[in-house]
Amino acid sequence: MMRGGTSMLGIVNFITFLASIPVLGGGIWLASRANSTDCIRFLQWPIIAIGLAVMVVSLMGFAGACYRQTWLLRIYLFAMFFVVVALLFFIVFAFAVTDRGEGQVVMNRRFLEYQLSDYNGWLRNRVADQQYWATIAACLRDGHACKGMRRGVRDPNTGMMVAESPAMFANRDLSPIESGCCKPPSSCGFNYNNETYWTPIPGSSVADPDCYKWSNDQQTLCFGCDSCKAGVLAGIKKSWRKVAIINIVMLIILVIVYVAGCAAFRNAKRMDNDESYGMARMTKSRPSRFQF
């Protein structure tokens, strides 16, 4: 039976169990993006593991509070401490590896463009690794990352569907991967034919090496460009920051629960000691009727 602080701990742990669902959902969301959009397959597992750990530990604390099992509360506090540390470490790590890099504004363009030189650190080196990037590029191709680029508009004269005009395309709000991987950089000055088909101007010279990596082959496009790697990094940054906000809220809840758990553990031990002491006093306060 729950009493006082232990009853409150049971309620709080049940709420924590429910709150762990968004954390687990964030990990599953990252996993779905890893298979279709960001193509980074190692980032979601720490989040999923932490979400599952919070669920298990919350159930452990709920059971310990319900049945006032001090040994179970002791294990619960020990496990909760490591969960809090792991979650704090992941939040710091997520912000540390995504602290650099922003999209660059281009004149007469609504969308941003991305350069690999704007990023640094472990995650940038990981993505830029030639062998690892080959896996990411294959994932982007297989996931048809540029399929959403194509838009048709109806020609008012013929009534047929045609590619949107250059002005309409310039006013598009492209994702980082679409901007970096599905079109050449604006600095190349290529002629626009449609969203994924651009032709260089004869005799023009360009300084950006990505301009020479661009191909109108729909299986190649700019998947070998540094701008594509930067677009992937920008996409990861946006995804991680969204999940990190959920994790920060969860961390605050876990710290509160941990403090409540420590108080409940002390309360449970004190109640056990008081009951034992009280039973001893009751025995002494009821002496035998037979006095010799």
N, C-alpha and C positions, 0 to 999 in steps of 0.2 A: 504494500500500500504506500502511496506517495504522501509525503508530508512537507509542508513549508517550502523550503528552498529546492528540495528534490522534485516537487510537483512542478515548480516553475521551470526547472531544468528540463524536465520531460517535455513541457510545452514548447520551450525554446528549441530543443533539438528536433522536434517534429517540424517546426517552422524552418529550421536549417535544412532538414531533409528536402522540404519542398523548394527551398531556395537553391539547392544544389542542381535542380533540374535545368535552370537556365545555363549553368556552367557546363553541364554535360551537353546541353543543346548547342552551346557555342563551339565546343569541340567537334560535334557532329557537323555543324555548319562549315567549319574550316575544312573538315574532311571532304565534304561535298564540293567545296571550291577547289580543293587540291586535285580532285578528279576531273574538273571541267574548266576551271578559270585560272587560279593562281598556279596550279601544277607543282606546288611545294608540298611533299607528302610526309614530312617529318614534324611539322609544327603542331599538328592537331593532337598528337598522342599525349603530350604532357597535360593538356587541358582535359582530355577524356579521362586520363588516369586520376587527376585531382578531383574531377566531378564524381567519379565512382567512389574514391576514397572518402569524400565528404558524406556521401550517402551511407556508406557502411559505418563510418564513425558516428554519424548522427543516430543511426539505429542502435548502435552499441550504447551511446549515452542515454537514449530513451529507455532502453531496457534496464540499464543500471539505475536510473532514477526511479523507474516504476517499482522495481523489486528491492531497492535500497541495498544493492550489492556493492560494497565498497571496493572489492577486488576488481569488479567490472568497471567501476568509475575510475579506478587507478589506471587500468589499461586504456580507457577512453581518453583520459587527460594526456597520457603519454602519446597516443596516436594523434590526437588533435594538435598537439604541439608541433609535430613534424608536418602535419597537413598545412598548418598556418605558415610554417617556415618555407615549405615547398611552394605554396601559392605566392608568398611574398617574393621569393626568388624568381619565379616565372614572370611576375609583373615587372620587376626591375629589369630582368633580361629582355623582355619584350620591348620596353621603352628604350633600353640601351642600344639594341641592335637596329632600331628604327628611328633614331633621333636625328639622322641626317637625310636630306633629300626632299626636294619639293619640285612640283611641276613648274615649268617656265612659261610665262605669258608670251604669246607670239602676236605681233600686230595683225589686226584684222582677222583674228581667229578666236573663236569662243573656247575651243578646247586647249588644254595645256600640252606641252611637249616635255619629254624627259631625257636627261643625259646621264650616262653611267658615272661620269666624273663627279656628279653631285652627291654620290653615295660613297660610303667607305665602311670599313669594319668587317666583322666576321660574316655577316649575312651577304654583303656585297661580294666578298671573295668566294663564298659558297656558290652563289648564283653564277658568277663569272667563270667558275671553273669549267674548262672546256668539256670534260667528260660529263659533268653534272648538267651543264646547259644542254647538251645533246638530248638528255632525257626530258628536260623541261620543254624544249622545242618540239620534240615528238609528241608530247602531251598536248601542247597547244594546237598542233596540226590535227591530231586525232580528235580533239575536243571541238574542232571547228570554231576556234576563238574569234575568227574574223567574219563568221557567217552573219552576225548581227549588223555588220557595217553596211551591207547592201540594202539600199532603199530605192524604191521606184516611185516616180511621180507620173501622173497622166498628162500627156501632151494635149493641150487644149485644141490644137489644130487637127491632129490625127486620131486622138482618143486612145493612143497606144501608151503602154507603160515604158518610160525611158528613165535613164539615170538622172539623179538630181543634179542641179547646176552647181558649179564651183562655189557660188555665193551661198547656196543652201548648205553645201557640205561644210563650208567655213563656219557656219553658225551652229554646227552640230556639237553636242556635249558628249565627247567620246570618253570611254573608260581609259585608264592608263595603258592597258594592254592593246586596246584598239588603236590608240594614238601612237604607241611605240612599235607595234609589231605588224600592223595591217596597212600601213602607208609609209612612204618615205618621209624623212624630216622635211619641214617646210624650207629649211636652208638650202635644200637641193634645187629648189625652183623648178621642179618637174611640171609638165603639163598634165592637168587633170582630165582623165577620160571617164572614169567612174571611181567609186570609193576604193577599189583595190587594183586599179589599172592606171598607171602613170607612165608617161614617156619623157625621157630627158630631152632637153633643148639641144639640138646639134651645135657643136662647137663651144658649148659653155663649159667652164671649169668650176669645180666645186671643191671645197676644202674638207668637208665632212666625209670620213671614210665610209659611213653608213650609206652614202649615196651610191657607192659602187657595189654595195652588198644587196641593194634592192633588186628584186626580180618580179616580173609580172606573172610568173608561174604561181598559181594559187596555192601550191604546196610549199612554196619557198617564201614569197613576199619579203618581209624584213625580219624573219625569225632568226637570222644570223646577225642582226644588227645589235650594236650596243644600246641603241634606243629601246629595243625590245626588252633587253635585260633590265634596263632602268624602269620600263613600264611594269614588268613583273614585280620589281622591288617596291614600286609605288603602290601596286595592288596589295601586296603583302602588308605594307605599312597600314593601309586603310583597314584591312581585315583585322590585323592584330590590335589596332587601337580600339576598334569596336568591342572586341572580346575583352580587352584589358579593362575597359570601363565596368563591364559586368564583374570581372574578377576583383576589382577594387571594392565594389559594393559587397561582394561575398567575403572579402577579407575582413572588412569592418564587422560584418555579422559574426564571423568565426571568432574574432578577438573578444567580442562581447560574450559569446557563448562559452568561450574558454574561461573567461573570468567567472562567469556564473557557475561553470562546472567545478572550478576550484572551491568556490564558496559552498556548493552543494556537497562536495566531497568532505570538506571539514565539518559541515553540518551533520552528514550521515555518520561520521566517526564519533562526533560528540553525542549524538542521540544514542548510538550503540553503547557508549561508555556510561551515559546517564541512566539508561535502562538497566544495565548490569548493576550499577551502584544503587539504583532505586530498589531493585529486587532484594539486594542484600539488606538494605535498611528496613524493608517491609518484614523480612524474616526476623530481624532483631526486635522490631516493634511489636511482634505478636508472640510473646513467650508462652510456653506451655502453662496450662492452668494448674498443673500439678507442681506445687512448690515444695521443695524439701528443705 
